[in-house]
Each structure stands twice: as C-alpha cells, then as structure tokens.
Amino acid sequence: MKSDATQDSGPVPAEGGEAGPERGPRRQRVQAAETCLAVLKALADLGGRASLTAIGAALDESPAKVHRYLASLMAEGLVEQDRGGTQYALGRESIRIGLAAMRQNDPIRMAEPALVHLRESLQVTSFVAVMGNLGPTIVRIEEPSLPVTVNARVGSVMSLLWSATGRAFFAFMDDSAQIDALAERELAAALPARRALLDARQPLQALREEIRAAGCAAIRDTNLPGISAVAAPLFDYTGHVVAVLCALGASGGFDAEPEGKVALALRAEAARVSASMGYRP
C-alpha cells in the first residue's frame, strides 16, 4: 500500500503518555491498512463497482480521503478505474483472491468443526447432508461415544418430508419445483397416520412456513420411532442452501424443541459455517 494514505492518522502515545518513535508510525501503518480494507469491503458491498461519491457515502468519509486509499489499492491491482474515470471496480488481484477463497468454499470440509463440536458438547450424533439425485444424502457424520442405534450412515438417503434433514432442504432450498415434486410424491405415498401430522388444507405450504419461521426443522419420532432430530440449512455466499447440518438422538433425552438447547446450538453452528462461506443474512 502507498505510504501517503498514512497521513490521516496522528501519532499514538506510547505507554506513559509519550508518542514512541517506532510505535507511532507502526500504528499509522496499521490504521492505513484498516482503512484500505474498509474501502475494499465497501466497494464489494456496493456490487463491486461504484463511484467515488458512493464509496465515500458508504464509509461516511470525504471523497478526497477515500480517493487516496483507492489510489493505493489501484497501485496493488486490487481496484481498477474505468476509462472515463467515474467508476471504481474490484481489480484483477481482488478477483484472484476471491477465486482462491471460493476454491476452499467446501461446505463439507467447513462443517467438520461444527460436527465435532455438536458431538462433544451435546453428546449427539451430528452429520451434514447434501441434496443428491435421490434426495437428502448424508456425506459426513460424527457419532458420540455411545452412539444411537439408527440407520444413518454416510450415503444414507433421508426422507424429504419425514426427516429433519429433508424438511430443512424442503423449507429453505430455492429450487422449489424439484423439491415440491419430491415432496408431493412422498405425501401421496404416506400412510394416513403420517399425513395427519400435517395441516389438512395446505400440508406442504404450512410446513414450509412453520420451518422458516423457526429457522430450523425439528422432529420427534416422525422418521424413526424413538429418534428425534433438529436440522438447519447451510448457505453459501450467494444465499443458496448448499447443505444441511443435523443433530439427532434418542427421544427420551433429546430436546427437539425449536428453541431448546440442541436447536440453539445447531443454529449457532450453522450460522458460523454459513458465515465462513461468505453468507451475509
């Protein structure tokens, strides 16, 4: 970054009230770097291309000050200016950095710490699932020291309507045509006792609205007798659901309430994974 951007910050006193000969300039450089990053983030928030006036307004800074930092960013290839000189855009180096980050944006890998944390902190079985050709499919699973006896393994395909995992996909995925078609087939094949668990007039719409309002899907003995589960979606930087995080356990000691301990922990982990993939609510 260019050193002229540091002139906006004054010397910072060292311990004891005096400005240290090295600490002042060092702090100025840190502040300049922080401001450069704020300018870059503001440009990204504005869609990757914006005028000097718009960037200044987003940062609540004067255009003259913002221009100095933009000059530093342009020198590093992080920002480019169009030929007319009225618009600034993310540059080739910003694109290169973004592509490198996207290559690491694997929801399965990024969800692994969340799976381990849920398993250890709650002593529940936790897994992450993706939407496969046949339906929601488990791709990574963590089991506690005393695992629940349930037929859930890597490769297992879950019901869309009767599992918490499937319901999370059903409620939050954008491709509603594909999802609704699968849901309609499951609903048509369901026994009367299962159909009675849903709204009589608008079973699918009411279920989707209920799950969205709760921010997660929770079931008790719906998919398998004696098993309860809670599931929450994982969003990528575009806001699309790319996977679902789920925790399950024996119904007797498992809090499946949408505002219960398990659901709160699960939603928090799902939010952290989504944020790490660039999702911004």
The 8 nearest C-alpha neighbors of each residue, nearest first, counted from 0:
[[1, 71, 2, 72, 75, 74, 32, 4],
 [2, 0, 71, 3, 4, 74, 70, 68],
 [1, 3, 4, 5, 0, 28, 6, 71],
 [4, 2, 5, 1, 6, 67, 71, 68],
 [3, 5, 2, 6, 68, 67, 31, 1],
 [6, 4, 31, 3, 7, 27, 2, 28],
 [5, 7, 8, 4, 3, 9, 27, 2],
 [8, 6, 5, 4, 9, 31, 64, 27],
 [9, 7, 6, 27, 5, 10, 30, 31],
 [8, 10, 11, 7, 27, 6, 23, 5],
 [11, 9, 23, 18, 12, 8, 24, 27],
 [10, 12, 23, 18, 9, 13, 26, 22],
 [13, 18, 11, 17, 16, 10, 19, 14],
 [14, 12, 18, 19, 17, 16, 15, 11],
 [15, 13, 16, 12, 17, 18, 19, 11],
 [14, 16, 17, 13, 12, 18, 19, 11],
 [15, 17, 12, 14, 13, 18, 11, 19],
 [18, 16, 12, 13, 15, 19, 14, 11],
 [17, 12, 19, 13, 11, 23, 10, 20],
 [18, 20, 22, 13, 21, 23, 17, 12],
 [21, 19, 22, 23, 18, 24, 13, 17],
 [22, 20, 19, 23, 24, 25, 18, 26],
 [21, 23, 25, 19, 24, 26, 20, 13],
 [24, 22, 10, 11, 26, 25, 21, 19],
 [25, 23, 27, 26, 22, 21, 28, 10],
 [26, 24, 22, 28, 27, 23, 21, 29],
 [25, 27, 29, 23, 28, 24, 22, 30],
 [28, 26, 24, 30, 25, 29, 5, 8],
 [27, 29, 31, 25, 26, 30, 5, 32],
 [28, 30, 26, 32, 27, 31, 33, 25],
 [31, 29, 33, 27, 32, 28, 26, 34],
 [30, 32, 28, 34, 5, 29, 33, 4],
 [31, 33, 35, 29, 30, 34, 28, 36],
 [34, 32, 30, 36, 31, 35, 29, 37],
 [33, 35, 37, 31, 36, 32, 30, 38],
 [36, 34, 32, 38, 37, 33, 68, 31],
 [35, 37, 39, 33, 34, 38, 40, 32],
 [36, 38, 34, 40, 35, 39, 41, 33],
 [39, 37, 41, 35, 36, 40, 34, 42],
 [38, 40, 36, 42, 37, 41, 35, 43],
 [41, 39, 43, 37, 42, 38, 36, 44],
 [42, 40, 44, 38, 43, 39, 37, 45],
 [41, 43, 45, 39, 47, 40, 44, 38],
 [44, 42, 47, 40, 46, 45, 41, 39],
 [43, 45, 41, 46, 42, 40, 47, 39],
 [46, 44, 42, 43, 47, 41, 49, 48],
 [45, 47, 43, 44, 48, 42, 49, 88],
 [46, 48, 43, 42, 89, 88, 45, 49],
 [49, 47, 88, 87, 46, 42, 45, 86],
 [50, 48, 86, 87, 53, 45, 42, 54],
 [51, 49, 86, 53, 52, 85, 87, 54],
 [50, 52, 54, 53, 55, 62, 49, 86],
 [51, 53, 55, 50, 54, 62, 56, 49],
 [54, 52, 56, 50, 55, 51, 57, 49],
 [55, 53, 57, 51, 56, 52, 50, 58],
 [54, 56, 60, 52, 58, 62, 53, 57],
 [57, 55, 59, 53, 58, 54, 52, 60],
 [56, 58, 54, 55, 59, 53, 41, 60],
 [57, 59, 55, 60, 56, 54, 41, 38],
 [60, 58, 56, 57, 55, 61, 54, 62],
 [61, 59, 55, 58, 56, 62, 65, 64],
 [60, 62, 63, 64, 55, 65, 59, 56],
 [63, 61, 65, 55, 64, 66, 52, 51],
 [64, 62, 66, 61, 65, 67, 60, 55],
 [63, 65, 66, 61, 67, 62, 60, 68],
 [64, 66, 62, 68, 67, 63, 55, 69],
 [67, 65, 69, 63, 64, 68, 62, 70],
 [68, 66, 70, 69, 65, 64, 4, 71],
 [69, 67, 71, 70, 65, 66, 35, 4],
 [68, 70, 66, 72, 71, 67, 73, 65],
 [71, 69, 73, 67, 68, 72, 66, 74],
 [70, 72, 1, 68, 74, 0, 69, 73],
 [71, 73, 69, 77, 75, 74, 70, 78],
 [74, 72, 78, 76, 70, 75, 71, 79],
 [73, 75, 71, 72, 76, 70, 0, 77],
 [76, 74, 72, 73, 77, 71, 0, 92],
 [75, 77, 73, 92, 78, 90, 74, 91],
 [78, 76, 90, 93, 92, 72, 75, 73],
 [79, 77, 90, 73, 89, 72, 76, 88],
 [80, 78, 90, 88, 73, 87, 89, 81],
 [81, 79, 87, 84, 86, 88, 82, 78],
 [80, 82, 84, 83, 86, 87, 79, 85],
 [83, 81, 84, 80, 85, 86, 79, 87],
 [82, 84, 81, 85, 86, 80, 87, 50],
 [83, 85, 81, 82, 86, 80, 87, 50],
 [86, 84, 83, 50, 81, 87, 51, 80],
 [87, 85, 50, 49, 81, 84, 80, 48],
 [86, 88, 80, 49, 48, 79, 50, 81],
 [89, 87, 48, 79, 47, 78, 90, 80],
 [88, 90, 78, 47, 93, 77, 79, 48],
 [91, 89, 78, 77, 79, 93, 76, 92],
 [90, 92, 94, 93, 76, 95, 77, 89],
 [93, 91, 77, 95, 76, 94, 90, 96],
 [94, 92, 77, 96, 90, 95, 91, 89],
 [93, 95, 97, 91, 92, 96, 98, 90],
 [94, 96, 92, 98, 93, 97, 91, 99],
 [97, 95, 93, 99, 94, 98, 92, 100],
 [98, 96, 94, 100, 99, 95, 93, 101],
 [97, 99, 101, 95, 100, 96, 94, 102],
 [100, 98, 96, 102, 97, 101, 95, 103],
 [99, 101, 97, 103, 98, 102, 96, 104],
 [102, 100, 104, 98, 103, 99, 97, 276],
 [101, 103, 99, 100, 104, 98, 105, 97],
 [104, 102, 101, 100, 105, 99, 109, 108],
 [105, 103, 101, 102, 276, 106, 100, 109],
 [104, 106, 108, 107, 103, 109, 102, 276],
 [107, 105, 109, 108, 110, 104, 242, 241],
 [108, 106, 110, 109, 105, 111, 127, 139],
 [109, 107, 110, 111, 105, 106, 104, 112],
 [108, 110, 106, 107, 111, 105, 272, 112],
 [111, 109, 107, 113, 108, 112, 106, 272],
 [110, 112, 114, 113, 108, 109, 115, 107],
 [113, 111, 115, 114, 110, 116, 109, 108],
 [114, 112, 116, 110, 111, 115, 268, 117],
 [115, 113, 111, 117, 112, 116, 125, 118],
 [114, 116, 118, 112, 113, 117, 119, 111],
 [115, 117, 113, 119, 118, 114, 120, 112],
 [118, 116, 114, 120, 115, 119, 121, 113],
 [117, 119, 122, 123, 115, 116, 121, 143],
 [118, 120, 116, 122, 117, 121, 115, 143],
 [119, 121, 117, 116, 118, 122, 123, 115],
 [120, 122, 123, 117, 118, 119, 261, 116],
 [123, 121, 118, 119, 143, 120, 124, 117],
 [124, 122, 118, 121, 248, 143, 247, 125],
 [123, 125, 142, 247, 246, 141, 118, 143],
 [126, 124, 246, 141, 114, 245, 140, 118],
 [125, 127, 140, 245, 139, 244, 141, 114],
 [126, 128, 244, 139, 243, 137, 138, 245],
 [129, 127, 137, 136, 243, 138, 242, 135],
 [130, 128, 242, 136, 135, 131, 243, 137],
 [129, 131, 135, 134, 136, 128, 132, 242],
 [132, 130, 134, 133, 135, 136, 129, 156],
 [131, 133, 134, 130, 135, 136, 156, 129],
 [134, 132, 131, 156, 135, 136, 130, 157],
 [133, 135, 131, 130, 132, 156, 136, 157],
 [136, 134, 130, 157, 156, 129, 131, 165],
 [135, 137, 156, 128, 129, 155, 154, 131],
 [138, 136, 128, 153, 154, 155, 127, 139],
 [137, 139, 153, 128, 154, 127, 136, 140],
 [140, 138, 127, 126, 153, 137, 107, 128],
 [139, 141, 126, 125, 127, 153, 142, 138],
 [142, 140, 125, 124, 126, 114, 115, 118],
 [141, 143, 124, 146, 118, 125, 140, 144],
 [144, 142, 146, 145, 122, 118, 123, 124],
 [143, 145, 146, 142, 122, 118, 119, 123],
 [146, 144, 143, 147, 142, 122, 123, 148],
 [147, 145, 143, 142, 144, 148, 124, 123],
 [146, 148, 149, 248, 249, 145, 124, 142],
 [149, 147, 146, 150, 151, 249, 248, 145],
 [150, 148, 151, 147, 226, 223, 146, 152],
 [149, 151, 152, 148, 155, 147, 223, 153],
 [152, 150, 149, 155, 153, 137, 154, 156],
 [153, 151, 155, 154, 150, 137, 140, 138],
 [152, 154, 137, 138, 155, 139, 140, 151],
 [153, 155, 137, 136, 152, 138, 156, 151],
 [156, 154, 152, 137, 136, 153, 151, 157],
 [157, 155, 136, 135, 134, 154, 137, 158],
 [158, 156, 135, 136, 165, 159, 162, 155],
 [157, 159, 162, 161, 165, 160, 156, 135],
 [165, 158, 160, 166, 161, 162, 157, 182],
 [161, 159, 166, 158, 165, 162, 182, 185],
 [160, 162, 222, 158, 221, 159, 163, 165],
 [163, 161, 165, 222, 164, 158, 160, 166],
 [162, 164, 166, 216, 230, 217, 165, 229],
 [165, 163, 167, 230, 162, 166, 245, 243],
 [159, 166, 164, 168, 162, 167, 163, 158],
 [165, 167, 169, 163, 168, 160, 164, 159],
 [168, 166, 170, 164, 169, 165, 216, 231],
 [167, 169, 165, 166, 172, 171, 170, 164],
 [168, 170, 166, 167, 171, 165, 178, 172],
 [171, 169, 207, 167, 168, 166, 172, 211],
 [170, 172, 168, 169, 167, 173, 240, 232],
 [173, 171, 168, 240, 174, 169, 170, 175],
 [174, 172, 175, 171, 239, 240, 176, 178],
 [175, 173, 176, 172, 177, 178, 179, 171],
 [174, 176, 178, 173, 179, 177, 172, 169],
 [177, 175, 179, 178, 174, 180, 173, 181],
 [178, 176, 180, 175, 179, 174, 181, 182],
 [177, 179, 175, 181, 180, 176, 169, 182],
 [180, 178, 182, 176, 181, 175, 177, 183],
 [179, 181, 183, 177, 182, 178, 176, 184],
 [182, 180, 184, 178, 179, 183, 185, 177],
 [181, 183, 179, 185, 184, 180, 186, 178],
 [182, 184, 186, 180, 181, 185, 179, 187],
 [185, 183, 187, 181, 182, 186, 188, 180],
 [186, 184, 182, 188, 187, 183, 189, 181],
 [185, 187, 183, 189, 188, 184, 182, 194],
 [186, 188, 184, 185, 189, 183, 190, 182],
 [187, 189, 185, 186, 184, 190, 183, 191],
 [190, 188, 186, 187, 185, 193, 194, 191],
 [189, 191, 192, 193, 194, 188, 187, 186],
 [192, 190, 194, 193, 195, 189, 196, 188],
 [193, 191, 195, 190, 194, 196, 189, 197],
 [194, 192, 195, 196, 191, 190, 189, 197],
 [193, 195, 191, 196, 192, 197, 189, 190],
 [194, 196, 192, 193, 197, 191, 199, 198],
 [195, 197, 194, 193, 198, 192, 199, 221],
 [198, 196, 202, 195, 194, 199, 206, 193],
 [197, 199, 202, 201, 200, 205, 196, 195],
 [198, 200, 202, 201, 197, 195, 194, 196],
 [199, 201, 198, 202, 205, 197, 203, 204],
 [202, 200, 204, 198, 203, 205, 199, 197],
 [201, 203, 198, 197, 205, 204, 199, 206],
 [204, 202, 206, 205, 201, 207, 182, 197],
 [203, 205, 207, 206, 201, 202, 208, 209],
 [204, 206, 208, 202, 207, 203, 201, 209],
 [205, 207, 203, 209, 204, 208, 202, 210],
 [208, 206, 170, 204, 210, 209, 205, 211],
 [207, 209, 211, 205, 206, 210, 212, 204],
 [208, 210, 206, 212, 207, 211, 205, 213],
 [211, 209, 213, 207, 216, 212, 208, 215],
 [210, 212, 214, 208, 213, 209, 207, 170],
 [211, 213, 209, 210, 214, 208, 215, 207],
 [214, 212, 210, 215, 211, 257, 209, 216],
 [215, 213, 211, 212, 210, 231, 216, 266],
 [214, 216, 231, 213, 210, 230, 167, 217],
 [217, 215, 163, 230, 210, 167, 229, 166],
 [218, 216, 229, 163, 228, 255, 257, 230],
 [217, 219, 228, 227, 163, 221, 229, 220],
 [218, 220, 227, 221, 226, 250, 228, 255],
 [221, 219, 224, 226, 225, 223, 227, 222],
 [222, 220, 219, 161, 223, 218, 224, 162],
 [221, 223, 161, 162, 220, 224, 226, 158],
 [222, 224, 220, 226, 221, 225, 227, 149],
 [225, 223, 220, 226, 221, 222, 219, 227],
 [224, 226, 250, 220, 249, 223, 227, 251],
 [227, 225, 249, 250, 220, 223, 224, 248],
 [226, 228, 219, 250, 218, 247, 248, 220],
 [227, 229, 247, 218, 246, 217, 163, 255],
 [228, 230, 217, 246, 216, 163, 245, 262],
 [231, 229, 245, 216, 164, 163, 244, 215],
 [230, 232, 215, 244, 243, 167, 266, 269],
 [233, 231, 243, 167, 242, 240, 244, 234],
 [234, 232, 242, 273, 243, 240, 269, 241],
 [235, 233, 240, 273, 239, 238, 241, 278],
 [234, 236, 276, 278, 238, 237, 239, 273],
 [235, 237, 278, 277, 238, 276, 234, 279],
 [238, 236, 235, 239, 278, 234, 277, 279],
 [237, 239, 234, 235, 236, 278, 240, 279],
 [240, 238, 234, 237, 235, 241, 173, 172],
 [239, 241, 234, 172, 233, 242, 232, 235],
 [240, 242, 234, 233, 239, 235, 129, 106],
 [243, 241, 129, 233, 128, 240, 232, 127],
 [242, 244, 232, 128, 233, 127, 231, 164],
 [243, 245, 127, 231, 230, 126, 232, 269],
 [246, 244, 230, 126, 125, 229, 127, 164],
 [247, 245, 125, 229, 228, 124, 123, 230],
 [246, 248, 228, 124, 227, 123, 125, 229],
 [249, 247, 123, 227, 253, 226, 250, 147],
 [248, 250, 226, 251, 225, 253, 252, 227],
 [249, 251, 226, 253, 227, 225, 252, 248],
 [250, 252, 249, 253, 225, 226, 248, 254],
 [253, 251, 250, 249, 254, 248, 227, 255],
 [254, 252, 250, 248, 251, 249, 255, 227],
 [253, 255, 256, 259, 261, 260, 252, 250],
 [256, 254, 217, 253, 228, 229, 227, 257],
 [255, 257, 259, 258, 254, 217, 262, 261],
 [258, 256, 262, 259, 213, 217, 255, 215],
 [259, 257, 256, 262, 263, 260, 213, 261],
 [258, 260, 256, 262, 257, 261, 254, 263],
 [261, 259, 263, 262, 264, 254, 258, 256],
 [260, 262, 264, 263, 259, 265, 254, 255],
 [261, 263, 265, 259, 264, 257, 260, 266],
 [264, 262, 260, 266, 265, 261, 258, 259],
 [265, 263, 267, 261, 262, 266, 260, 268],
 [264, 266, 262, 268, 267, 263, 261, 269],
 [267, 265, 269, 263, 268, 264, 262, 270],
 [266, 268, 270, 264, 265, 269, 263, 271],
 [269, 267, 271, 265, 270, 266, 113, 272],
 [270, 268, 266, 272, 271, 267, 233, 273],
 [271, 269, 273, 267, 268, 272, 266, 274],
 [270, 272, 274, 268, 269, 273, 275, 267],
 [271, 273, 275, 269, 274, 270, 110, 268],
 [272, 274, 234, 270, 276, 233, 278, 275],
 [275, 273, 278, 271, 277, 276, 272, 270],
 [274, 276, 272, 273, 277, 271, 278, 109],
 [277, 275, 273, 235, 274, 104, 278, 236],
 [278, 276, 236, 274, 275, 235, 279, 273],
 [279, 277, 236, 274, 235, 273, 276, 234],
 [278, 280, 277, 274, 236, 238, 273, 237],
 [279, 278, 238, 274, 234, 270, 273, 236]]
